[in-house]
């Protein structure tokens, strides 16, 4: 190895070599107390085709414990002695490792990365480092006319590629002067964990280590001379020492056989501009080693979604074409061992800009966004970002609901992501999405084409009695006797709850009409969108449909001309051509049909109860026929059954004379009554006129008590006092 960077074909002039032998021979004899004499540092050599045929048995007998052999140079040269040196050294018990002579190149960061990656891959393919051998090394002696920043980037890319494929940090070989002058004494490479093989020919006890003592880690191998006499080698050779006594302690451990697992995601290096090179870095993988990487470049929308493979783009680097303008790019990296393969994707680049266009230009839409997915309630739709120039870095989405003609669009609340799941509100409507792209040059927006009309989700097979709500699937459950079914669209009922539909026939309803919709654990807010309950047959003539939320009091179901159920309304019903009722409800409830005008007709039910009130004061009249008349007027808000009783000052019940008495309507003729009873099928005013036999009434204060009950058991009481002289 030549510290001044000569090629493998010509190591030095004959005169220069002779001079080196003389100088270092003097050093060896004069400085026996120097580093060479240290017994704590294993001796080694580095060799190449320049050294010719080597007797490795003699090398081992000479006390040399390790050797580093040249394998490749650049991406074209393979050292013809590598295989023999590898086999001979290992047979002699000398720990062996391979090195690559660096030929950096590249005019951009992407080109530099691609050059380093390609050279590392060429080296690994030829050298094939194995467990038990020393980690690979990079011989860095030439700059390729790269700046210090680019040369550091090239070196990092080479070492990272080796580490990614083997899971082993390779060595870097350099001299202190070269590192300081051509890499600006950078600590970046040392900071990645890369160990140092320092080339410093000196008689001192230790070498001069650049990059702040290699970021505090010091040196691992030291090439202390380029000309030492080694048994088994015809000419003088490079002499090395290890900062330790056991080279085997540095050897590559057995490779894992596990499936590769991504640790650090792959990435893309370079500016996305048509015609400019981009390079893919495969990332860091745990698990199985060694790895071979394959690449597939993909063209995506500007936000990095909806990607498709680019035909033929399967190398580490890629030059975007005019077809890529406005699109972002990704790379799918496959990492393969001999037994398993795993894949990982890079993040998306910003949108590729036209050749010569700065990424800071204001975004401009090239292709509008597109809505993808099935236009049914409950289905997830996605929006592409479209393609844009100007390299936008941020995208926002605003979904809109439009009428069936694609007009009169309004923004959908909280629908501000690239994905949107349709709801029952979208049924019969069309949708669009407006994408706003923002970059360094500003923002711009572009709408998608309006979709076709959103349809209903198809109903699953009918379940009997109950059905558990599934995500993205409509509901369809029927009563056991088939009198009714309940259906709902995805999103109406929370996923995982069970919807029950039962029949009942107790109470005041028409037999065969009772239906109960129950959903245990449903929040008090009810359904997000209405559930529909359909009767199988038309209701009998002269009937009224009622509903109950508590299971006791039934009210009339409001009539709808057509669906849907208006916002803010809890329940409503419409009929179809055969006369059957279809009920839309936002809450669990009971439904039943009642005979019109009969006791329990919900038309005459008040939500607040009877509301029995007094309209006129109680008047008392003593008639000439020795009877007493009690007269007043009450009012009830709904159907009611009335009971009137009168008690004396002593608490005894006073009989009421039926003839001439009225409790809403005349009492039937007959014997005196302990209490008067009547039923009112309509709400409204109630006339009260009760006759008492004055002959049997003592003087004092009496009480008239009127008790009212509605069909649902709700009651009200009115009491009146009157005095007889």
Buried (B, 14 or more C-beta within 10 A) or exposed (E): BBBEBBBBEEBBEEEEBEEBBEEBBEBBEEBEEBBBEBEEBBBBBBBBBBBEEBBBBBBBEBEBBBBBBBBBBBBEBBBEBBBBBBEBBBEBEBBBBBBBBBBBBBEBBBBBBBBBBBBBBBBBEBBEBBEEBBBBBBBBBBBBEBEBBBBBBBBBBBBBBBBBBBBBBBBBBBBBEBBBEBBBEBBBBBBBEBBBBBBBBBBEEBBBBBBEBBBEBBBBBBBBBBBBBBEBBEEBBBBBBBBEEEBEEBBBEEBBEEBBEBEBBBBBBBBBBBEBBBBBBBBBBBBBBBBBBBBBBBBBBBBBBBBEEBEEBEBBBBBBBEEBBBBBBBBBBBBBBEEEBBBBBBEBBBBBBBEEBEBEBBBBBBBBBBBBBBBBBBBEBBBBBBBBBBBBBEBBBBBBBBBEEBEEBEEBEEBEEBBBBBBBBBBBBBBBBBBBBBBBBEBBBBBBEBBEBBBBBEBBEEBEBEBEBEEBBBBBBBBEEEBBBBBBBBBBBBEEBBBBBBBBEEBBBBEEBBBBBBBEEBEEEBBBBBBBBBBEBBBEEEBBBBBBBEEEBBBBBBEBEEBBBEEEBBBBBBBEEEEBBBBBBBBBBBBBBBBEEBBBBBBBBBEEBBBBEBEEEBEBEBEEEEBBBBBBBBBBBBBBBBBBBBBBBEEEEBBBBBEBBBBBEBBEEEEBBEBBEBBBBBBEEBBBBBBBBBEEBEEEEBBBBBBBBBBBEBBBEBEBEBEBE
